[in-house]
Amino acid sequence: MNKPGDKRRHPRYRLEGRVRARVGGEEHEGRLKNVSGGGALIDMPEPLENDLFVELHLEGLGRLPGRVVRGRENEIAVKFTVDEDEEKRIAMKLERVNFKS
């Protein structure tokens, strides 16, 4: 969940799982750290450059388009490039999964 004072639109959930990020014809694998209706934080052995468009495949959520908004040595933050209805659908699915745990 979000920390007090956090201004994100959707709560973040700590979920673990494998992530595949496709950039052009290349595929990169990583591990999900947390996810929200608006984006994901991913451990990546190879950092990806900021502003790259990626297609993520997240276990349990499917394929989601996004843009790298922050790349560091071993992780990337991706903002999903989906419409508001899709953000809400993702957020609702995450909430259901989180409360079942």
Rosetta blueprint (number, residue, H / E / L):
1 M L
2 N L
3 K L
4 P L
5 G L
6 D L
7 K L
8 R L
9 R L
10 H L
11 P L
12 R L
13 Y E
14 R L
15 L L
16 E L
17 G L
18 R E
19 V E
20 R E
21 A E
22 R E
23 V E
24 G L
25 G L
26 E E
27 E E
28 H E
29 E E
30 G E
31 R E
32 L E
33 K E
34 N E
35 V E
36 S L
37 G L
38 G L
39 G E
40 A E
41 L E
42 I E
43 D E
44 M L
45 P L
46 E L
47 P L
48 L L
49 E L
50 N L
51 D L
52 L L
53 F E
54 V E
55 E E
56 L E
57 H E
58 L E
59 E L
60 G L
61 L L
62 G E
63 R E
64 L E
65 P E
66 G E
67 R E
68 V E
69 V E
70 R E
71 G E
72 R L
73 E L
74 N L
75 E E
76 I E
77 A E
78 V E
79 K E
80 F E
81 T L
82 V L
83 D L
84 E H
85 D H
86 E H
87 E H
88 K H
89 R H
90 I H
91 A H
92 M H
93 K H
94 L H
95 E H
96 R H
97 V H
98 N H
99 F H
100 K H
101 S L
